[in-house]
Amino acid sequence: MSYSMAASHSRGKFATDKIFGAVAAANAAKAKVGKENVVDATIGVLLDENETLVCLSTVEKAFRALPMNEICAYAPIEGLPDYLDAVIGEAFANNKPDAYIKAIATSGGSGAIHHTIYNYSEFGDTVLTSDWFWGPYRVLADALMRKLDTYTLFDEKKKFNVQSFETKVNELLAKQNSLVILLNTPAHNPTGYSLDNNEWDQVLAALKTSAKNPDKKITLFVDIAYIDYAGEKNASRSFLGKMGGLPENILVVVGYSMSKAYTVYGQRTGAMIGISSNQDVMTEFVNINQYLNRATWSNINRGAQRMLANMAKDKNLYAELVQERDKYYKLIQERAAVFTAEAKTANLNMLPFIAGFFLSMPAKNPDAVCNKLHEDNIFAVPLAKGVRVAVCAVPVAKIRKIPGKMAAAIAAVDQ
């Protein structure tokens, strides 16, 4: 390109999303050889055993019950008050920490990440996440003129690598006074790993040590997008109770999304929930994130907010929702168990899966591995360090086809 009208900070940027590229390739194969002959493990949405998009019937019932004025009207910039109360209840269940807690509605989980990076790191700062991560983290950091660095997620025992985490935190805090950390757990995208409570104790101990310098400010963003497919409601949220009593220069932001929990991906409704031991930090949290809402998208989908708030108040309907969602959690776990068993038979090296929509395999040449799989009409997503399989979207009968072919593809191209 020889001539550009773009500002210097935007020039040359474009999105090359490998996830949606893989989706497009899978769709092309379906059109050519038939859906029944294609294994599509690309996109992170919940499909049933007939490969039809799951829209929870309880959610549909609640959404269709809304009057049109609740769907069409504006919502307050910060979100509907009863939605914000309900979303805090959804996020914590019986595990609210002893701290000041406030919520702001955002455009999905991505909006919560956007606001956290923008409002809690400086221009040019480096944001930290694990070396296995959801690709848009980098896009969000780059678009906001930040860098992204990583620590090693797994140690030699395939457990959370606390030492690498702590080392990288201290390395970055030696260079900058503000640090935003993006930590996706439980049911991590793309590996399906969840930190246990002991690992959480180590993470928080490391952050408390780093925060002893009062000039350093640490914002820990906990991305819980998949928490409702991570196991029993309170067990999967028990770590959140540990967020009380932290130093005032540690802010925890929980990123909540309705996309997966309510299967309303396109409604783009979520929230950022701040946790702090300092009331002033929470007042500021509301003010600056409401302001950025106005400056970014104005306000959030009112209908989806009202739906969640209504469901939270209707104990019978909410109990139906939990029961229906649990059925699909068990289905995904069944698919993952089948994959894991077949992977063991095929000697396929996979990262530890606990729960969630995805599991992953290390590979030296992920793009080449995925291209090789295309020969068998199997489609997965190439990442920087391996290949991601969306077990949320592949029926049990088709899941069995992947591990052996994956092992063969990795052996063929990873020389």
Number of C-alpha atoms within 10 A of each C-alpha: 4 3 5 9 7 10 8 8 11 12 10 10 11 8 7 9 11 16 18 13 14 21 18 14 16 24 16 13 20 17 10 11 11 11 16 10 14 20 25 28 25 28 24 18 17 22 19 18 15 10 15 10 13 16 15 16 15 19 23 14 13 18 18 12 11 15 10 10 10 16 18 11 11 16 20 14 19 23 24 20 17 16 23 23 14 20 26 21 14 16 24 19 16 15 18 21 19 15 18 18 21 19 28 24 32 32 24 24 23 23 23 25 26 19 21 23 26 19 14 17 23 18 14 13 20 25 25 23 25 21 14 21 21 17 15 13 18 17 19 20 22 18 14 18 17 19 17 19 14 19 19 16 19 19 12 7 7 11 16 22 18 19 16 16 22 19 12 18 23 17 11 17 19 10 11 17 16 19 25 27 24 24 18 26 22 27 28 28 26 27 26 23 27 23 20 15 16 9 16 17 14 15 18 17 14 18 21 16 12 18 20 12 12 11 11 16 23 24 22 23 24 21 25 21 27 23 25 24 23 24 19 12 18 14 13 23 22 17 21 22 14 16 20 17 15 21 18 16 21 25 24 24 27 28 27 32 31 24 19 19 20 21 20 18 15 9 17 18 24 28 30 34 25 25 29 26 22 18 15 11 18 21 14 11 26 17 14 14 23 23 14 18 22 14 10 13 12 17 19 26 23 21 23 24 26 23 22 23 19 20 20 20 12 12 11 10 17 18 14 14 18 14 13 15 21 17 10 18 21 14 18 27 21 15 20 27 16 16 24 22 14 18 21 13 11 15 13 21 17 20 19 17 21 20 27 31 28 26 27 26 24 18 22 15 18 24 19 17 26 24 18 20 20 18 10 14 18 23 29 30 25 25 23 15 16 22 25 25 27 27 28 26 28 26 21 19 11 18 23 18 15 21 24 17 19 23 18 16 21 25 13 12 17 12 7
